[in-house]
Amino acid sequence: MSQVIPPVILSEDVAQVVNEGGSVIVICLESVSRKGTAVVGKWIFEVVSADKKSRRLVVYKVRNKAETSLTVSGVASKIISWGFPGIIIPKEKGQAFELFKDGSYSADWRSDT
């Protein structure tokens, strides 16, 4: 039985897609909690092309594994490095926000996470 591998994009290439009019979807896989002073959870990212025809999972450069952030600081760092003017982070498992270059966003709830 063959395993289907989703289309992927390296984190270092995300800013280019965003600058061309693409967007990033931040998906919460584990609801937010506090550990000391840190706010933790688990998030992954998908990139949507400017023409809205493709959606790709952001992966680590060395491994073909989804790039995950385990802290709010990690999510904020990625979003800022990709050129967004501000951040919004989903906090409940299954919640996702699509971020656009102009700073706007749209929210949706995913039942498949």
Backbone bond lengths (Angstrom), bond angles and torsions (degrees), N, CA, C in turn:
res aa  C-N    CA-C-N  psi(-1)  N-CA   C-N-CA  omega(-1)  CA-C   N-CA-C  phi
1 M - - - 1.451 - - 1.526 108.88 -
2 S 1.323 118.00 126.79 1.457 121.38 -179.13 1.524 110.48 -89.10
3 Q 1.320 114.39 143.99 1.454 120.57 179.24 1.527 108.92 -95.00
4 V 1.324 117.18 131.14 1.459 121.87 -179.74 1.522 108.33 -81.34
5 I 1.334 116.72 125.42 1.454 122.04 178.19 1.531 107.83 -101.71
6 P 1.339 116.48 123.24 1.466 118.91 -178.77 1.522 110.98 -68.63
7 P 1.328 117.51 155.76 1.462 120.17 174.24 1.530 108.86 -59.88
8 V 1.329 116.60 141.31 1.458 120.33 -176.25 1.528 111.60 -130.23
9 I 1.332 115.34 165.66 1.459 123.02 175.20 1.524 107.16 -142.43
10 L 1.322 117.02 142.57 1.457 121.43 176.65 1.525 109.73 -76.45
11 S 1.318 116.13 145.97 1.464 121.89 -179.25 1.524 111.99 -54.71
12 E 1.332 116.65 -36.98 1.471 120.35 -178.04 1.528 113.06 -68.04
13 D 1.330 118.20 -15.68 1.467 121.91 -179.84 1.527 113.81 -97.47
14 V 1.323 116.93 -4.71 1.469 120.92 -176.14 1.520 111.95 -64.50
15 A 1.332 117.93 -44.51 1.474 121.37 -177.37 1.523 111.38 -56.98
16 Q 1.323 117.34 -37.78 1.468 120.50 179.53 1.523 110.88 -63.85
17 V 1.332 117.29 -44.24 1.465 120.94 179.47 1.525 109.83 -64.03
18 V 1.326 117.22 -40.89 1.468 121.50 178.56 1.528 110.10 -62.95
19 N 1.333 117.24 -44.30 1.467 120.80 179.18 1.520 112.46 -63.90
20 E 1.324 117.50 -24.88 1.470 122.01 178.42 1.527 111.75 -87.33
21 G 1.340 117.22 3.94 1.460 120.68 177.28 1.511 114.95 106.19
22 G 1.322 117.42 4.61 1.461 121.20 178.21 1.523 110.87 -76.94
23 S 1.305 115.84 179.59 1.459 121.51 -179.69 1.526 109.66 -137.93
24 V 1.333 115.80 168.19 1.458 122.03 178.80 1.520 108.19 -123.47
25 I 1.327 115.58 135.48 1.458 121.18 174.90 1.521 107.58 -105.52
26 V 1.337 116.17 123.77 1.459 122.38 176.21 1.523 106.80 -99.63
27 I 1.335 116.56 121.50 1.466 121.85 -174.36 1.526 109.17 -115.66
28 C 1.316 116.87 126.38 1.462 122.21 179.29 1.528 109.24 -88.35
29 L 1.334 115.79 120.32 1.470 121.08 179.73 1.518 112.53 -99.67
30 E 1.343 116.54 -18.50 1.460 121.82 -178.07 1.524 107.91 -145.38
31 S 1.320 116.69 122.53 1.465 121.00 -176.09 1.526 112.16 -56.22
32 V 1.322 115.02 151.48 1.452 123.23 -176.49 1.528 111.58 -69.19
33 S 1.335 115.08 141.69 1.464 122.27 172.59 1.530 107.30 -145.32
34 R 1.310 116.47 174.60 1.468 120.59 179.15 1.522 109.71 -111.22
35 K 1.325 115.37 139.13 1.462 123.11 172.02 1.512 105.99 -129.56
36 G 1.321 116.15 99.52 1.458 119.96 -174.77 1.508 109.37 64.76
37 T 1.325 116.45 -122.44 1.463 120.15 178.95 1.521 112.55 -93.14
38 A 1.333 117.43 -7.03 1.469 121.39 -178.02 1.525 111.27 -88.01
39 V 1.324 115.13 146.15 1.459 121.85 172.48 1.529 105.33 -105.49
40 V 1.327 115.84 117.44 1.462 120.68 -172.69 1.519 111.40 -118.42
41 G 1.303 114.94 162.30 1.457 124.51 178.65 1.516 106.36 -178.58
42 K 1.324 117.18 -148.93 1.462 120.65 174.90 1.520 107.76 -153.32
43 W 1.339 115.33 125.79 1.451 121.49 -177.32 1.522 110.52 -132.02
44 I 1.334 115.71 147.37 1.458 122.10 170.06 1.520 107.44 -126.43
45 F 1.332 115.37 171.28 1.460 120.82 -173.57 1.522 110.59 -133.15
46 E 1.332 115.58 142.81 1.462 122.42 172.36 1.521 107.46 -125.80
47 V 1.320 115.98 148.28 1.458 121.75 178.92 1.519 108.46 -113.79
48 V 1.328 115.72 131.20 1.464 122.37 178.95 1.525 107.29 -107.49
49 S 1.321 116.57 130.72 1.469 120.48 -179.51 1.526 110.55 -68.28
50 A 1.325 115.73 161.42 1.466 121.57 -178.54 1.525 111.78 -59.19
51 D 1.335 117.34 -34.25 1.464 120.39 -179.77 1.530 112.95 -83.98
52 K 1.332 116.56 0.45 1.477 124.37 178.46 1.532 112.87 64.12
53 K 1.336 117.83 15.93 1.465 120.78 -177.74 1.523 113.20 -92.09
54 S 1.332 117.24 -17.26 1.462 118.15 178.90 1.511 111.25 -133.99
55 R 1.318 114.04 148.58 1.460 122.71 178.76 1.522 106.17 -133.16
56 R 1.345 116.42 124.41 1.461 119.98 -175.92 1.522 111.06 -126.72
57 L 1.313 115.80 141.87 1.452 123.80 177.21 1.529 109.28 -76.92
58 V 1.333 117.72 134.46 1.464 121.91 176.78 1.526 107.76 -80.07
59 V 1.352 116.05 127.50 1.463 120.95 -177.81 1.519 111.34 -123.81
60 Y 1.339 114.58 160.80 1.465 121.39 173.88 1.519 109.35 -67.86
61 K 1.318 116.34 150.52 1.460 121.59 -177.22 1.525 112.61 -63.75
62 V 1.312 117.66 -47.49 1.460 121.35 -174.03 1.530 112.05 -77.39
63 R 1.320 116.50 -39.81 1.463 120.94 -177.96 1.520 109.74 -110.40
64 N 1.286 116.46 150.75 1.466 120.53 177.06 1.531 108.50 -90.20
65 K 1.335 115.53 54.11 1.450 122.85 -176.97 1.523 108.73 -121.44
66 A 1.313 117.12 142.44 1.470 121.07 -178.17 1.515 111.48 -54.05
67 E 1.325 115.56 132.95 1.461 120.63 175.94 1.516 107.59 -75.71
68 T 1.315 116.59 123.11 1.456 121.15 -178.76 1.520 110.20 -118.85
69 S 1.303 115.15 150.50 1.458 121.86 171.75 1.512 106.93 -116.56
70 L 1.328 115.59 138.51 1.457 120.32 -177.68 1.526 112.98 -109.02
71 T 1.338 116.57 -3.31 1.466 120.63 177.43 1.525 109.82 -133.61
72 V 1.311 115.78 157.35 1.461 121.26 176.19 1.529 109.15 -61.62
73 S 1.323 117.11 -37.65 1.470 120.77 177.99 1.521 111.23 -60.18
74 G 1.328 116.86 -39.69 1.461 120.89 178.67 1.518 112.01 -64.84
75 V 1.320 116.90 -41.92 1.466 120.90 178.10 1.526 109.63 -63.96
76 A 1.326 116.53 -47.04 1.469 121.05 -179.49 1.519 110.88 -60.02
77 S 1.310 117.57 -42.61 1.458 122.12 180.00 1.525 111.52 -59.62
78 K 1.323 116.87 -45.52 1.466 120.95 179.63 1.533 111.15 -64.13
79 I 1.325 116.19 -47.50 1.464 120.58 -178.23 1.530 111.01 -59.51
80 I 1.317 116.20 -43.98 1.467 120.31 179.08 1.523 111.00 -65.96
81 S 1.336 117.20 -42.05 1.471 120.05 -178.76 1.528 112.04 -66.25
82 W 1.321 117.91 -23.70 1.458 121.34 178.65 1.525 112.14 -85.25
83 G 1.333 118.41 0.06 1.454 121.55 172.14 1.514 116.77 97.27
84 F 1.313 118.11 13.59 1.463 119.49 178.52 1.527 110.18 -80.10
85 P 1.348 117.79 146.01 1.457 120.63 -177.26 1.525 113.87 -76.76
86 G 1.308 118.09 -15.14 1.463 122.54 -179.36 1.516 109.17 -159.15
87 I 1.324 115.73 178.42 1.462 119.21 -178.07 1.517 111.11 -127.98
88 I 1.308 115.23 151.89 1.458 123.08 167.82 1.519 105.17 -144.29
89 I 1.323 116.13 134.70 1.455 120.53 -172.94 1.520 109.33 -127.70
90 P 1.343 117.59 125.33 1.462 119.47 176.09 1.526 109.77 -67.84
91 K 1.342 117.74 144.04 1.459 119.39 -176.51 1.523 114.40 -117.71
92 E 1.319 117.84 -7.70 1.461 120.86 179.51 1.525 110.57 -111.95
93 K 1.317 117.08 140.24 1.456 121.41 177.81 1.529 109.64 -53.67
94 G 1.328 114.96 130.11 1.458 120.49 179.31 1.519 114.10 94.13
95 Q 1.317 118.08 -12.81 1.454 121.25 179.70 1.525 109.08 -83.62
96 A 1.327 116.39 144.55 1.464 121.36 179.06 1.521 109.51 -142.72
97 F 1.335 115.14 143.66 1.455 122.40 175.72 1.513 108.84 -122.78
98 E 1.334 116.57 133.89 1.459 121.69 173.49 1.517 107.39 -98.47
99 L 1.340 116.57 121.75 1.456 122.69 -177.38 1.519 110.18 -101.63
100 F 1.335 116.22 138.45 1.460 122.19 -179.64 1.523 110.05 -116.14
101 K 1.306 117.05 154.00 1.466 123.94 -175.57 1.530 113.11 -55.52
102 D 1.331 117.90 -32.01 1.463 120.73 -178.64 1.533 113.09 -78.73
103 G 1.330 117.21 1.59 1.456 121.18 179.09 1.515 114.50 95.53
104 S 1.326 117.35 -7.36 1.463 119.84 177.67 1.532 109.77 -80.92
105 Y 1.312 115.69 168.14 1.459 120.83 179.07 1.519 109.71 -153.32
106 S 1.320 115.68 163.14 1.458 120.78 171.19 1.523 107.14 -131.66
107 A 1.320 116.50 149.98 1.467 121.61 -177.12 1.516 109.89 -113.15
108 D 1.324 115.22 147.65 1.461 120.76 170.41 1.508 109.31 -151.29
109 W 1.320 115.60 158.91 1.455 122.01 177.36 1.511 107.68 -109.79
110 R 1.315 116.47 131.32 1.462 121.53 -178.60 1.514 109.09 -103.81
111 S 1.299 115.89 131.98 1.462 118.85 179.16 1.520 111.54 -92.72
112 D 1.349 116.90 -5.75 1.455 119.27 -175.84 1.529 113.53 -97.83
113 T 1.336 119.26 10.75 1.459 120.23 179.81 1.497 110.89 -100.73
